Amino acid sequence: MTEPLMAEPVITEPVITEPVIGSLRVDGATLHYEVRGRGPLLLLIPGGAGGAAAFDGVVDALAADYTVVAYDPRGIGNSALGADADADADAAAEQRVSEHADDALRLLEHLSPGEPARVFGASSGAIAALHLLAAHPERVARVVAHEPPVVEVLPDAAEHRALLARVRDTLRTRGLMPAMAVFAAGLTEGSGNPAPESATELPPQAAARAERTMADLPYFVERIVPVFMAYTPDIPRLAALSDRLVLAGGQDSRGELPYRATAFLAELLGVDLQHFPGGHTGSTTHPAEFGELLQKTLCS
């Protein structure tokens, strides 16, 4: 009697998680970007000085459904400013939110021409994402903006301008680390949450990029923070596009300055505030839960 043939096991091809590395020349910089996965395009815009590596914990799960593009903003990580001869001058130049949003647009046009894309932005990257949506809604299917520190929308905005002035003065007179301590304390003041013991303390998932992050902190504090935290979003424009916008805050950062600004913006726009796991850097401290919720939010 012939033995029945055993069914061959079904082997599911894994998503290729090794990134395809690319570079794109834009006005005044060369952007370094990384592409993973397959499907419709999802652009990840990081905040702070962490660059594309800030999304290492969530990108593989997202790459099962999307072509995920993460990049280093201009002047951060491997995204060099200007030509070699002009790098110092470009690093000293004032940064503009519109310029950073245009960088994101150039990436969309390069990698997904003509097709609206999904965009996730964190912190200062979320501010760039808001400007991208307001300026080029035809290129954006959905934006998830996680804790954009748009402090100019707050009734006590003058207090936060004073904070930024203290940070600049401390940076000039005492150096980077004391200035970062003033900045960190100002972000958490009144929230009931303790300020980080060290401005350079990173969660375990981010330890490998600590040296590069530290190298980029002076540029971030001097050139990015003052401009981005002085940015006023176009409230009427965003309200008209609110069906494409999700504003998100961290479960653990309630009362902190970026959370307060995001929650107040949500009220102004008449939209709900979506809560994500962790605090301001939830994508690195709670990557599995954060990525799962982001995936659901992008599809809803």
Residue frames relative to the residue before (quaternion, step in Angstrom):
aa qw qx qy qz dx dy dz
M 1.0000 0.0000 0.0000 0.0000 0.00 0.00 0.00
T 0.4177 -0.7232 0.4920 0.2457 3.53 -0.81 0.98
E 0.4232 -0.6925 0.5237 0.2588 3.52 -0.89 0.98
P 0.4970 -0.6439 0.4777 0.3320 3.60 -0.97 0.76
L 0.4815 -0.6579 0.4949 0.3006 3.52 -1.06 0.75
M 0.3903 -0.6979 0.5479 0.2456 3.53 -0.99 0.85
A 0.4985 -0.6529 0.4801 0.3078 3.54 -0.97 0.85
E 0.4741 -0.6580 0.5047 0.2959 3.51 -1.01 0.84
P 0.4972 -0.6490 0.4679 0.3356 3.61 -0.93 0.77
V 0.4383 -0.6749 0.5280 0.2715 3.52 -1.09 0.77
I 0.1364 -0.7893 0.5962 0.0543 3.54 -0.71 1.08
T 0.2214 -0.7752 0.5822 0.1057 3.52 -0.66 1.13
E 0.4077 -0.7113 0.5138 0.2526 3.53 -0.74 1.02
P 0.3884 -0.7264 0.5093 0.2494 3.59 -0.74 0.96
V 0.5356 -0.5796 0.4896 0.3708 3.53 -1.21 0.46
I 0.4439 -0.6779 0.5113 0.2863 3.57 -0.91 0.87
T 0.1724 -0.8325 0.5229 0.0612 3.54 -0.51 1.21
E 0.5207 0.5932 -0.4391 0.4291 3.60 1.22 -0.17
P 0.3794 -0.7649 0.4631 0.2377 3.60 -0.59 1.03
V 0.3629 -0.6408 0.6221 0.2658 3.48 -1.32 0.47
I 0.2560 -0.8010 0.5297 0.1107 3.56 -0.58 1.19
G 0.0351 0.8003 -0.5976 0.0343 3.55 -0.98 0.85
S 0.1840 -0.7506 0.6163 0.1513 3.54 -1.33 0.13
L 0.1090 -0.7876 0.6058 0.0298 3.53 -1.11 0.72
R 0.3221 -0.7470 0.5540 0.1768 3.54 -0.75 1.07
V 0.0013 0.7716 -0.6355 0.0297 3.57 -0.83 1.04
D 0.7056 -0.4476 0.3173 0.4486 3.55 -1.26 0.13
G 0.8605 0.1015 -0.0980 0.4895 3.57 -0.57 1.17
A 0.8002 0.1574 -0.0951 0.5708 3.62 1.19 0.06
T 0.2512 -0.6985 0.6352 0.2134 3.52 -1.41 0.14
L 0.2600 -0.8052 0.5198 0.1177 3.56 -0.49 1.23
H 0.2575 -0.7279 0.6203 0.1382 3.53 -1.01 0.94
Y 0.0586 0.8090 -0.5824 0.0537 3.60 -0.79 0.98
E 0.2367 -0.7555 0.6011 0.1091 3.54 -1.30 0.51
V 0.1494 -0.8001 0.5796 0.0391 3.57 -0.88 1.00
R 0.0336 0.7760 -0.6283 0.0445 3.55 -0.99 0.95
G 0.8036 0.3860 -0.2303 0.3902 3.54 -1.34 0.35
R 0.3410 -0.7067 0.5838 0.2084 3.50 -1.35 -0.35
G 0.5878 0.5605 -0.4330 0.3910 3.56 -1.20 0.51
P 0.7619 -0.3309 0.2526 0.4962 3.59 -1.25 -0.31
L 0.5651 -0.6472 0.4028 0.3155 3.54 -1.11 0.70
L 0.0633 -0.7477 0.6609 0.0130 3.52 -1.13 0.90
L 0.1572 -0.7956 0.5826 0.0539 3.56 -0.62 1.18
L 0.1681 -0.7801 0.5992 0.0638 3.58 -0.85 1.06
I 0.1105 -0.7969 0.5935 0.0247 3.58 -0.66 1.15
P 0.2455 -0.8051 0.5196 0.1467 3.62 -0.37 1.16
G 0.3140 -0.7060 0.5928 0.2271 3.51 -1.33 0.28
G 0.7319 0.4242 -0.2907 0.4471 3.56 -1.29 -0.03
A 0.6537 -0.5069 0.3958 0.3988 3.53 -1.23 -0.60
G 0.4612 0.7338 -0.4114 0.2822 3.59 1.26 0.19
G 0.2979 -0.7833 0.4985 0.2217 3.59 1.12 -0.55
A 0.8178 -0.2719 0.1927 0.4693 3.55 -1.33 -0.31
A 0.6048 0.5948 -0.3537 0.3942 3.59 1.07 -0.69
A 0.5201 0.6433 -0.4148 0.3789 3.59 1.20 -0.33
F 0.7212 0.4281 -0.2381 0.4898 3.59 1.19 -0.50
D 0.3242 0.7860 -0.4849 0.2047 3.60 1.22 0.15
G 0.6881 0.5136 -0.2885 0.4236 3.58 1.01 -0.74
V 0.7624 0.3724 -0.1943 0.4923 3.60 1.15 -0.50
V 0.5678 0.6705 -0.3786 0.2911 3.57 1.12 -0.59
D 0.6392 0.5471 -0.3551 0.4074 3.62 0.93 -0.75
A 0.6545 0.5015 -0.3185 0.4677 3.59 0.96 -0.81
L 0.6641 0.4988 -0.3056 0.4656 3.59 0.99 -0.79
A 0.6329 0.5693 -0.3253 0.4118 3.58 1.11 -0.71
A 0.5144 0.6239 -0.4305 0.4010 3.61 1.23 -0.10
D 0.7935 0.2834 -0.1300 0.5226 3.59 1.13 -0.64
Y 0.7844 0.2741 -0.1231 0.5426 3.57 1.20 -0.44
T 0.4021 -0.5829 0.6209 0.3363 3.47 -1.40 0.22
V 0.1323 -0.8424 0.5221 0.0182 3.53 -0.17 1.34
V 0.0809 -0.7844 0.6149 0.0074 3.54 -0.82 1.08
A 0.0049 -0.7646 0.6440 -0.0241 3.55 -0.77 1.11
Y 0.0261 -0.8257 0.5632 -0.0182 3.57 -0.97 0.74
D 0.4716 -0.6172 0.5437 0.3179 3.51 -1.37 0.29
P 0.4104 -0.6965 0.5178 0.2799 3.63 -0.70 0.95
R 0.6800 -0.5064 0.3333 0.4125 3.56 -1.17 0.54
G 0.8035 0.2532 -0.2181 0.4926 3.54 -0.90 1.02
I 0.6807 0.4387 -0.2685 0.5217 3.58 1.32 -0.19
G 0.8478 0.1216 -0.0859 0.5089 3.57 -1.08 0.74
N 0.8120 -0.2464 0.2120 0.4847 3.53 -0.82 -1.08
S 0.5385 0.5984 -0.4202 0.4188 3.61 1.23 0.21
A 0.1722 -0.8421 0.5073 0.0621 3.53 0.10 1.36
L 0.4058 -0.6898 0.5492 0.2405 3.51 -1.19 0.67
G 0.8821 0.0422 -0.0321 0.4681 3.56 -1.01 0.87
A 0.6384 -0.4417 0.4243 0.4663 3.50 -1.30 -0.41
D 0.7022 -0.4812 0.3056 0.4266 3.56 -1.21 0.46
A 0.6838 0.5022 -0.2964 0.4386 3.56 0.91 -0.87
D 0.7481 0.3860 -0.2010 0.5010 3.55 1.13 -0.61
A 0.3781 0.7757 -0.4618 0.2051 3.61 1.25 -0.05
D 0.6668 0.5031 -0.3229 0.4449 3.60 0.88 -0.87
A 0.6547 0.5034 -0.3133 0.4688 3.58 0.98 -0.82
D 0.6625 0.5019 -0.3086 0.4624 3.57 0.95 -0.83
A 0.6395 0.5283 -0.3287 0.4514 3.60 1.01 -0.76
A 0.6917 0.4643 -0.2745 0.4802 3.57 1.11 -0.66
A 0.5417 0.6393 -0.3986 0.3727 3.59 1.23 -0.32
E 0.5484 -0.6092 0.4596 0.3419 3.56 -1.16 0.62
Q 0.3408 -0.7278 0.5608 0.1992 3.54 -0.92 0.94
R 0.1824 -0.7779 0.5929 0.1003 3.56 -1.21 0.54
V 0.5394 -0.6186 0.4599 0.3388 3.57 -1.00 0.81
S 0.6495 0.5311 -0.3284 0.4339 3.59 0.90 -0.87
E 0.6394 0.5238 -0.3248 0.4597 3.59 1.06 -0.72
H 0.6588 0.4907 -0.3039 0.4825 3.59 0.99 -0.83
A 0.6396 0.5025 -0.3282 0.4803 3.59 1.03 -0.70
D 0.6344 0.5200 -0.3311 0.4665 3.58 1.05 -0.70
D 0.5817 0.5576 -0.3723 0.4606 3.60 1.12 -0.58
A 0.6491 0.5053 -0.3105 0.4763 3.58 0.97 -0.87
L 0.6340 0.5286 -0.3238 0.4624 3.58 1.00 -0.82
R 0.6484 0.5202 -0.3201 0.4544 3.59 0.93 -0.87
L 0.6336 0.5149 -0.3306 0.4735 3.59 1.03 -0.73
L 0.6428 0.5133 -0.3247 0.4667 3.60 0.96 -0.82
E 0.6725 0.4914 -0.3021 0.4637 3.56 0.89 -0.87
H 0.6613 0.5170 -0.2978 0.4546 3.57 1.07 -0.75
L 0.8038 0.3279 -0.1369 0.4772 3.57 0.88 -0.98
S 0.7952 0.1260 -0.0675 0.5893 3.60 1.17 -0.45
P 0.0181 -0.8552 0.5178 0.0133 3.60 0.69 1.04
G 0.8510 0.1770 -0.1449 0.4727 3.52 -0.88 1.02
E 0.6951 0.4481 -0.2782 0.4886 3.60 1.21 -0.27
P 0.4316 -0.6846 0.5132 0.2858 3.63 -0.76 0.94
A 0.2086 -0.8013 0.5559 0.0731 3.56 -0.94 0.92
R 0.4465 -0.6189 0.5611 0.3205 3.53 -1.36 0.21
V 0.1191 -0.7988 0.5896 0.0134 3.54 -1.05 0.86
F 0.0579 -0.7531 0.6535 0.0495 3.54 -1.07 0.84
G 0.0155 -0.7948 0.6066 -0.0080 3.55 -0.91 0.95
A 0.1896 -0.7780 0.5925 0.0872 3.54 -1.08 0.82
S 0.8576 0.0337 -0.0473 0.5110 3.56 -1.01 0.92
S 0.8206 -0.0311 0.0302 0.5698 3.64 -0.62 -1.01
G 0.5993 0.5500 -0.3570 0.4592 3.59 1.14 -0.52
A 0.6157 0.5342 -0.3439 0.4661 3.58 1.15 -0.57
I 0.6023 0.5334 -0.3570 0.4746 3.59 1.12 -0.59
A 0.6382 0.5069 -0.3243 0.4802 3.59 0.97 -0.81
A 0.6459 0.5229 -0.3180 0.4564 3.60 1.02 -0.79
L 0.6283 0.5249 -0.3371 0.4649 3.61 1.01 -0.75
H 0.6698 0.4858 -0.3055 0.4712 3.57 0.93 -0.86
L 0.6125 0.5468 -0.3442 0.4553 3.58 1.04 -0.75
L 0.6618 0.5027 -0.3083 0.4628 3.58 0.90 -0.88
A 0.6890 0.4880 -0.2909 0.4500 3.58 0.87 -0.95
A 0.7407 0.4330 -0.2312 0.4587 3.58 0.96 -0.88
H 0.8179 0.1293 -0.0256 0.5601 3.59 1.05 -0.75
P 0.0024 -0.8529 0.5220 -0.0016 3.61 0.65 1.03
E 0.5857 0.5950 -0.3738 0.4039 3.58 1.15 -0.49
R 0.6951 0.4669 -0.2712 0.4746 3.61 1.21 -0.41
V 0.7199 0.4335 -0.2172 0.4967 3.56 1.29 -0.21
A 0.2664 -0.7625 0.5715 0.1450 3.56 -0.80 1.05
R 0.7788 -0.1141 0.1021 0.6083 3.58 1.07 -0.79
V 0.1347 -0.7622 0.6289 0.0737 3.53 -1.15 0.77
V 0.0947 -0.7326 0.6704 0.0702 3.54 -1.03 0.87
A 0.0779 -0.8106 0.5802 -0.0163 3.56 -0.50 1.26
H 0.1438 -0.8191 0.5542 0.0355 3.57 -0.42 1.26
E 0.8563 -0.1921 0.0588 0.4759 3.54 -0.56 1.31
P 0.0896 0.7749 -0.6163 0.1082 3.61 0.51 1.12
P 0.3277 -0.7791 0.4949 0.2015 3.64 -0.59 1.02
V 0.1100 0.8134 -0.5552 0.1342 3.57 0.60 1.20
V 0.0437 -0.8760 0.4802 0.0147 3.55 0.70 1.14
E 0.5509 0.6248 -0.4031 0.3790 3.61 1.17 -0.35
V 0.6065 0.5497 -0.3757 0.4345 3.63 1.17 -0.29
L 0.5970 0.6120 -0.3539 0.3791 3.60 1.19 -0.45
P 0.5721 -0.5995 0.4278 0.3610 3.61 -1.10 0.60
D 0.7400 0.3661 -0.2166 0.5211 3.61 1.12 -0.61
A 0.1431 0.8385 -0.5139 0.1112 3.57 1.10 0.71
A 0.6016 0.5843 -0.3660 0.4034 3.61 1.03 -0.71
E 0.6198 0.5435 -0.3433 0.4501 3.60 1.05 -0.69
H 0.7001 0.4659 -0.2742 0.4665 3.56 0.99 -0.79
R 0.5607 0.5399 -0.3938 0.4890 3.57 1.20 -0.35
A 0.6307 0.5236 -0.3254 0.4713 3.57 1.07 -0.76
L 0.6026 0.5472 -0.3528 0.4615 3.59 1.07 -0.70
L 0.6745 0.4916 -0.3024 0.4604 3.59 0.83 -0.94
A 0.6216 0.5268 -0.3407 0.4690 3.59 1.07 -0.68
R 0.6405 0.5129 -0.3244 0.4706 3.60 1.02 -0.77
V 0.6336 0.5256 -0.3309 0.4613 3.57 1.01 -0.80
R 0.6626 0.5015 -0.3100 0.4619 3.60 0.89 -0.89
D 0.6663 0.5008 -0.3068 0.4595 3.58 0.93 -0.91
T 0.6570 0.5045 -0.3098 0.4668 3.58 0.98 -0.84
L 0.6263 0.5343 -0.3333 0.4595 3.57 1.01 -0.78
R 0.6873 0.4897 -0.2815 0.4567 3.57 0.94 -0.90
T 0.7824 0.3785 -0.1826 0.4596 3.60 0.89 -0.92
R 0.8196 0.2406 -0.0999 0.5103 3.60 1.04 -0.74
G 0.5999 -0.6045 0.3531 0.3874 3.59 1.21 -0.22
L 0.7778 -0.4246 0.2459 0.3928 3.50 -1.41 0.17
M 0.7357 0.4578 -0.2786 0.4142 3.59 0.58 -1.08
P 0.6402 0.4838 -0.3489 0.4841 3.65 0.93 -0.65
A 0.6330 0.5255 -0.3357 0.4588 3.60 1.04 -0.73
M 0.6483 0.5097 -0.3157 0.4693 3.59 1.01 -0.79
A 0.6215 0.5336 -0.3408 0.4614 3.59 1.07 -0.69
V 0.6399 0.5056 -0.3226 0.4804 3.60 1.00 -0.80
F 0.6554 0.5206 -0.3054 0.4540 3.56 0.95 -0.91
A 0.6782 0.4951 -0.2960 0.4553 3.60 0.84 -0.97
A 0.6507 0.5091 -0.3189 0.4644 3.58 0.98 -0.81
G 0.6574 0.5195 -0.3086 0.4503 3.58 1.02 -0.78
L 0.6387 0.5386 -0.3281 0.4409 3.57 1.06 -0.69
T 0.7670 0.3559 -0.1860 0.5005 3.59 1.03 -0.73
E 0.4207 0.7333 -0.4597 0.2721 3.62 1.22 -0.16
G 0.8288 0.2064 -0.1766 0.4892 3.55 -0.89 0.99
S 0.5877 0.6095 -0.3665 0.3857 3.60 1.23 -0.13
G 0.4428 -0.6657 0.4787 0.3628 3.56 1.15 -0.57
N 0.6066 0.5230 -0.3566 0.4810 3.57 1.30 -0.08
P 0.4605 -0.6875 0.4730 0.3028 3.62 -0.87 0.81
A 0.4839 -0.6170 0.5253 0.3304 3.55 -1.16 0.60
P 0.6009 -0.5565 0.4138 0.3975 3.59 -1.09 0.55
E 0.5361 -0.6301 0.4498 0.3364 3.58 -1.03 0.73
S 0.7829 0.0759 -0.0323 0.6167 3.55 1.15 -0.65
A 0.4730 -0.6856 0.4725 0.2880 3.56 -0.89 0.89
T 0.6912 0.4604 -0.2878 0.4769 3.58 1.21 -0.36
E 0.4543 0.6919 -0.4605 0.3205 3.59 1.22 -0.02
L 0.0817 -0.8070 0.5849 -0.0005 3.55 -0.75 1.08
P 0.5451 -0.5915 0.4635 0.3717 3.60 -1.11 0.54
P 0.6964 -0.5028 0.2976 0.4167 3.60 -1.17 0.51
Q 0.6472 0.5460 -0.3343 0.4137 3.58 0.94 -0.84
A 0.7343 0.4248 -0.2288 0.4775 3.58 1.16 -0.57
A 0.3825 0.7715 -0.4593 0.2180 3.60 1.25 -0.05
A 0.6421 0.5639 -0.3321 0.3992 3.59 0.98 -0.81
R 0.7437 0.3893 -0.2323 0.4913 3.60 1.07 -0.54
A 0.3236 0.7935 -0.4736 0.2032 3.59 1.27 0.18
E 0.6653 0.5178 -0.3214 0.4313 3.59 0.86 -0.89
R 0.6739 0.4789 -0.3011 0.4752 3.59 0.93 -0.87
T 0.6256 0.5390 -0.3396 0.4503 3.59 0.99 -0.78
M 0.6515 0.5114 -0.3144 0.4639 3.58 0.92 -0.86
A 0.6457 0.5303 -0.3266 0.4417 3.58 0.97 -0.82
D 0.7287 0.4339 -0.2345 0.4751 3.59 1.07 -0.72
L 0.4709 0.7134 -0.4332 0.2859 3.61 1.20 -0.27
P 0.6475 0.5138 -0.3669 0.4267 3.68 0.79 -0.75
Y 0.6477 0.5056 -0.3162 0.4743 3.58 0.96 -0.85
F 0.6562 0.5174 -0.3167 0.4488 3.58 0.92 -0.90
V 0.7043 0.4688 -0.2774 0.4553 3.60 0.81 -0.98
E 0.7321 0.4431 -0.2452 0.4556 3.59 0.91 -0.87
R 0.8190 0.3130 -0.1198 0.4657 3.58 0.91 -0.95
I 0.7294 0.4140 -0.2410 0.4885 3.58 1.07 -0.63
V 0.6888 0.5240 -0.3056 0.3970 3.58 0.66 -1.13
P 0.7037 0.4686 -0.3247 0.4241 3.68 0.61 -0.93
V 0.6937 0.4816 -0.2836 0.4545 3.58 0.95 -0.87
F 0.7008 0.4736 -0.2828 0.4524 3.57 0.82 -0.97
M 0.7098 0.4407 -0.2760 0.4753 3.61 0.95 -0.75
A 0.6238 0.4777 -0.3543 0.5071 3.58 1.30 0.08
Y 0.4876 0.6915 -0.4124 0.3378 3.58 1.30 -0.08
T 0.1712 -0.7613 0.6187 0.0910 3.55 -1.03 0.88
P 0.3388 -0.7601 0.5112 0.2149 3.62 -0.50 1.10
D 0.5125 -0.6187 0.5052 0.3152 3.55 -1.26 0.52
I 0.2606 -0.8242 0.4839 0.1365 3.57 0.09 1.33
P 0.6813 0.4731 -0.3271 0.4528 3.68 0.73 -0.87
R 0.6522 0.5184 -0.3170 0.4531 3.57 0.98 -0.83
L 0.6820 0.4746 -0.2896 0.4751 3.59 0.89 -0.90
A 0.6071 0.5493 -0.3560 0.4505 3.59 1.06 -0.67
A 0.6650 0.4996 -0.3011 0.4663 3.58 1.01 -0.80
L 0.7343 0.3767 -0.2039 0.5266 3.58 1.24 -0.50
S 0.3367 0.8081 -0.4479 0.1817 3.58 1.27 0.16
D 0.5742 0.5860 -0.3919 0.4164 3.61 1.18 -0.34
R 0.6959 0.4271 -0.2701 0.5103 3.60 1.27 -0.27
L 0.6819 0.5070 -0.2560 0.4609 3.59 1.29 -0.15
V 0.0687 -0.7447 0.6628 0.0370 3.54 -1.06 0.91
L 0.1613 -0.7631 0.6202 0.0835 3.56 -0.80 1.06
A 0.0894 -0.8264 0.5557 -0.0192 3.55 -0.78 1.08
G 0.0831 -0.7721 0.6285 0.0445 3.52 -1.22 0.68
G 0.5403 -0.6385 0.4463 0.3181 3.54 -1.21 0.45
Q 0.5533 -0.6119 0.4531 0.3379 3.55 -1.04 0.78
D 0.7646 0.3929 -0.1887 0.4747 3.57 1.00 -0.85
S 0.6827 0.4883 -0.2987 0.4541 3.61 1.19 0.02
R 0.2521 0.7831 -0.5290 0.2080 3.58 1.18 0.44
G 0.7967 0.2815 -0.2282 0.4837 3.54 -0.90 0.97
E 0.5721 0.5651 -0.3979 0.4416 3.59 1.18 -0.29
L 0.6962 -0.5341 0.2850 0.3857 3.55 -1.15 0.64
P 0.6864 0.4532 -0.3288 0.4641 3.70 0.72 -0.81
Y 0.6257 0.5259 -0.3395 0.4655 3.59 1.03 -0.74
R 0.6547 0.5215 -0.3191 0.4445 3.61 0.86 -0.95
A 0.6639 0.5057 -0.3076 0.4571 3.57 0.91 -0.92
T 0.6643 0.5013 -0.3049 0.4630 3.58 0.96 -0.86
A 0.6570 0.5079 -0.3117 0.4618 3.59 0.94 -0.87
F 0.6606 0.4948 -0.3146 0.4688 3.60 0.98 -0.79
L 0.6216 0.5248 -0.3398 0.4720 3.59 1.04 -0.73
A 0.6236 0.5377 -0.3397 0.4545 3.59 0.99 -0.79
E 0.6383 0.5147 -0.3236 0.4721 3.59 1.00 -0.80
L 0.6600 0.5164 -0.3135 0.4467 3.58 0.90 -0.90
L 0.7241 0.4244 -0.2327 0.4913 3.57 1.05 -0.79
G 0.4126 -0.7280 0.4590 0.2985 3.59 1.24 -0.24
V 0.5345 0.5962 -0.4234 0.4238 3.58 1.08 0.75
D 0.5450 -0.6001 0.4712 0.3476 3.56 -1.25 0.43
L 0.3702 -0.6909 0.5729 0.2396 3.53 -1.24 0.57
Q 0.2677 -0.7651 0.5700 0.1345 3.58 -0.68 1.14
H 0.2413 -0.7836 0.5562 0.1357 3.58 -0.87 0.95
F 0.1829 -0.7812 0.5944 0.0544 3.51 -0.94 1.07
P 0.6221 -0.5546 0.3898 0.3917 3.60 -1.16 0.49
G 0.7860 0.3207 -0.2424 0.4696 3.55 -1.18 0.63
G 0.5914 -0.5707 0.4409 0.3606 3.49 -1.31 -0.38
H 0.8446 -0.1391 0.1070 0.5059 3.54 -1.06 -0.80
T 0.7587 0.2820 -0.1691 0.5623 3.60 1.12 -0.61
G 0.1080 0.8618 -0.4894 0.0779 3.57 1.02 0.79
S 0.6143 0.5650 -0.3678 0.4101 3.61 1.06 -0.57
T 0.7088 0.4072 -0.2665 0.5106 3.61 1.18 -0.40
T 0.7066 0.4507 -0.2802 0.4680 3.61 1.04 -0.65
H 0.7869 0.1515 -0.0671 0.5944 3.61 1.14 -0.65
P 0.0029 -0.8812 0.4716 0.0310 3.60 0.84 0.95
A 0.6657 0.5146 -0.3316 0.4267 3.62 0.86 -0.86
E 0.7057 0.4511 -0.2622 0.4793 3.58 0.81 -1.02
F 0.6375 0.5344 -0.3219 0.4522 3.56 1.01 -0.85
G 0.6829 0.4944 -0.2899 0.4530 3.57 0.87 -0.96
E 0.6382 0.5326 -0.3284 0.4485 3.57 1.00 -0.79
L 0.6895 0.4616 -0.2897 0.4771 3.58 0.89 -0.89
L 0.6200 0.5380 -0.3481 0.4527 3.59 1.01 -0.74
Q 0.6317 0.5386 -0.3276 0.4511 3.57 0.98 -0.84
K 0.6676 0.4892 -0.2914 0.4797 3.59 0.96 -0.89
T 0.6665 0.5207 -0.3053 0.4376 3.56 0.95 -0.89
L 0.6458 0.5320 -0.3163 0.4471 3.56 1.02 -0.77
C 0.7071 0.4651 -0.2501 0.4703 3.55 1.13 -0.70
S 0.6136 0.5987 -0.3542 0.3735 3.59 1.13 -0.54
